[in-house]
Amino acid sequence: MSILNVEKLSHGFGDRAIFTDVSFRLLKGEHVGFVGANGEGKSTFMNIITGKLMPDEGKIEWSKNVRVGYLDQHAVLEKGQTIRDVLQSAFAFLFDLEAQMNGYYAEMAEADEERMNFLMEETGSIQELLEHHDFYIIDSKVEEIGRALGLTDIGLDKDVTELSGGQRTKVLMGKLLLEKPDILLLDEPTNYLDENHIEWLKRYLIDYENAFILISHDIPFLNSVVNLIYHVENAELNRYVGNYEKFQEVYEMKKAQLEAAYRKQQQEIEDLKDFVARNKARVATRNMAMSRQKKLDKMDVIELAKEKPKPEFNFKEARASGRYIFQTEDLVIGYDKPLSRPLTLSMERGQKIALVGANGIGKPHCSNPSLEKSLPSAAKPHWEIISIPVILSRKRNIPIM
């Protein structure tokens, strides 16, 4: 059964075409990966099918009564809402149904026989819906999602306006998954997720019984959860059956075949043009030259996509710094309260440091933007790992609170 049909869609910005006469169909249970280079129109397509953007031409048709869930990382979370409140709001339509059912029960006290039969039928239908959507175990489902995304470690009663960007994304993700819509629309869902939570989301999507469309630059993640690929390139949308690895294999094969056909045709065009040029003026061969010219005029010329320009970066080299890039002594990081014990550490010229740790634990506060100008332009690779809750620097362990 088709959930979504997109027919002859065209859209552009200014004189640049993003889509030209493309079509798309989503069936129940399909797990679709939407791939393509940055700027090709992946997020634009999401905005069009969700109604946030009107296409220049084309038809977008959803099946009736389809519930669509879209991960909007820019959704407004109001002050005073707790994480639990936001997660429970995924079941708002069920609470509305319960209120409607309770109203019917209250009306039964004074209903005549005909009205009573109607009310009994309606309450029975609502009861079935509530049970189907696990209404009576909502609290346990909220706790389950909270644990899976690491939200219970933060505290489900924490105000959402006090959360970091990564924690906020997890809350929105949890709400969306609890809604369990007929189709999930996920645009870079692994942004801000920790490695273990990405693994949980991967397992969840593999077992997800409904359809979803996924945009992601996390290739291993994408490859493991999708069974269809739609590739956006040069204003076209092409469908490939299989995961990302299968798509790459078929795409490269088709590209090689097209390039071979292009070279063969270009050689044929060159030969035909040469024959026409040499023989059109001669009476004996004029008819053959005209025949070759007609063949040239009717030929469907193969065109290769233009190579997209690749960005180049040139950084000016500054004077080499001294031995130390920065040094800290009894540095404490945090907001209204400290996130760390006093830290004494340093970075020497030539070192490369990776800062890792769970979302919301204080990584951004361990860097100082004022030090950027003093960073060296080139150096021998030397890796150190700063890990939270333990910072490892030159064999010293400095614990975080």
Secondary structure, DSSP 8 states (H G I E B T S, - for coil): -EEEEEEEEEEEETTEEEEEEEEEEEETT-EEEEE--TTSSHHHHHHHHTTSS--SEEEEEE-TT--EEE--TT----TT-BHHHHHHGGGHHHHHHHHHHHHHHHHGGG--HHHHHHHHHHHHHHHHHHHHTTGGGHHHHHHHHHHHTTHHHH-TTSBGGGS-HHHHHHHHHHHHHHH--SEEEEESTTTT--HHHHHHHHHHHHT--SEEEEE-S-HHHHHHH-SEEEEEETTEEEEEES-HHHHHHHHHHHHHHHHHHHHHHHHHHHHHHHHHHHHTT-TTTHHHHHHHHHHHHH------------------------SEEEE-SSB--BSSSBSSS-B--EEETT-EEEEE--TTSSGGGG--GGGGGGS-S-----EEEEESSEEEETTEEEE--
